[in-house]
């Protein structure tokens, strides 16, 4: 899923990543690609948080539901794109 955050979304403090996720889920959570392919619960939330914290100036933000939910350090170490083990 390619996401182009607004200036306000990009400027959110790191600790408000949950609010950004909630907004994205409200807009795109019913998308069948997201709904059917998020095999690791929480992986989209984790990727969004990782991108916000580490790559906020990048455009677009690419979030992929097939990615696994790992520890924050593992996700960050994979450039926010962890691969299934």
Buried (B, 14 or more C-beta within 10 A) or exposed (E): BEBEBEEEBBEBEEEEBEEBBEBBBEEBEEEEEBEEBBEBEEBBBBBBBBBBBEEBEEEEBEBBBEBBBBEEEEBBEBEBEBEEE
